[in-house]
Amino acid sequence: MRIARPVLLCLFLASFAASAAPPAPASTPEATTAIADSTSAILQGDSDRAVAALERSPADGFIGADAGYRACMIGRYRRTTPELDTRSADDAFVRDIYATYQDYWWHALQQPSQRDALQATLYATLRKRLGDAAAGTTDMDTLEPVLQQALLDRGYHSQLGMTMPLRELMLWRKQETRYYDVELPEGRHRARVELLDGFVSRGWSGYARCGRGSNGGWATAEALYAIVPSYTEGLDSEAFRVVFLGHETQHFADQNAFPGIKPWELEYRAKLVELVQAREVSAKRLGYMVTAQSDNVDSPHTYANKRVVSDLTARLGRAPDQVGIDELQRAARELLVEDTQRRRSTASQ
């Protein structure tokens, strides 16, 4: 993982209903499973498999926002040319850059085997758009600082690099610094948090999922970066405290404590921290880990999900969603502590 690689999180949507009101219509279990399967596939960078999962389930089983998601995904990926939308940018250069990335994302999601070639095309196009400023660049890694400065000169902050498995572009206009004391299972940390808002682009995962979910933030060795619109229940919610502060501060701590740690290992440890800390959002986070899994180490989140669920099942002697929250939290803490001990033991040898 590049230190500044965005870390994928899930949205937590608040729901409010009067006690006397009838329950809102819900999608069928088959449709819900199809959405989970499509989410897992798209986070691995495979739009064909994601859409096929939705198409296998009858359209009338999808209700409300779920129906909108299905329609958008099929419409976006069953066409022959990329779907581009840059209206959120008010600068012509920024719109061109955003369109270039959307074109790259669409093709890379449609043709996973061609990612390297498509990244080369992305570099060539961006180099041309940047003109003389990019003359000394040789690849995406050397071009990105030039692009980042060009965007900043126009009033746009950006996050580039890799959010595996694709090149990233996040764009926002507003940024505020705050400090938080974060209590992790293995110690307290003082975290500098950059609160980001006024988004033009919330990255490839937002585009790939038709806005149903997107990155919630990322960590570097110096600070944490929070995508404020992802936390619809506010910055005082458990979702923000656990899924952002706990998860990302664990990344921050691990990047400094264990140089060279692999992306999926960072995710594995941070997901255990979520389960140790969460109560209100515990079932939702565990549900995501159960349904969005893969054997693809290049998809750190889905691969880490599988390892977390597998290790918890072995520790508990049954599926982690079949135990009480206290037992689940105890098992997650034990796995995290044991993993830390193994890493420290290996480092001392």
Stockholm file with secondary structure:
# STOCKHOLM 1.0

chainA/1-349         MRIARPVLLCLFLASFAASAAPPAPASTPEATTAIADSTSAILQGDSDRAVAALERSPADGFIGADAGYRACMIGRYRRTTPELDTRSADDAFVRDIYATYQDYWWHALQQPSQRDALQATLYATLRKRLGDAAAGTTDMDTLEPVLQQALLDRGYHSQLGMTMPLRELMLWRKQETRYYDVELPEGRHRARVELLDGFVSRGWSGYARCGRGSNGGWATAEALYAIVPSYTEGLDSEAFRVVFLGHETQHFADQNAFPGIKPWELEYRAKLVELVQAREVSAKRLGYMVTAQSDNVDSPHTYANKRVVSDLTARLGRAPDQVGIDELQRAARELLVEDTQRRRSTASQ
#=GR chainA/1-349 SS CCTTCEECCCCCCCCCCCTTSCCCCCCCHHHHHHHHHHHHHHHTTCHHHHHHHHHTSCGGGCCTHHHHHHHHHHHHHSSSSCCCCCTTCCSHHHHHHHHHHHHHHHHHHHCGGGHHHHHHHHHHHHHHHHGGGGTTCCSHHHHHHHHHHHHHHTTCEEECSEETTEECCEEEEEEEEEEEEEEETTEEEEEEEEEEEEEEEECHHHHHTTTSCCCCEEECSSCEEEEGGGCTTCTTSHIIIIIIIIHHHHHHHHHHHSTTCCHHHHHHHHHHHHHHHCSTTHHHHHHHHHHSCCSCTTSHHHHHHHHHHHHHHHHHTSCGGGSCHHHHHHHHHHHHHHHHHHHHHHHHC
#=GC SS_cons         CCTTCEECCCCCCCCCCCTTSCCCCCCCHHHHHHHHHHHHHHHTTCHHHHHHHHHTSCGGGCCTHHHHHHHHHHHHHSSSSCCCCCTTCCSHHHHHHHHHHHHHHHHHHHCGGGHHHHHHHHHHHHHHHHGGGGTTCCSHHHHHHHHHHHHHHTTCEEECSEETTEECCEEEEEEEEEEEEEEETTEEEEEEEEEEEEEEEECHHHHHTTTSCCCCEEECSSCEEEEGGGCTTCTTSHIIIIIIIIHHHHHHHHHHHSTTCCHHHHHHHHHHHHHHHCSTTHHHHHHHHHHSCCSCTTSHHHHHHHHHHHHHHHHHTSCGGGSCHHHHHHHHHHHHHHHHHHHHHHHHC
//
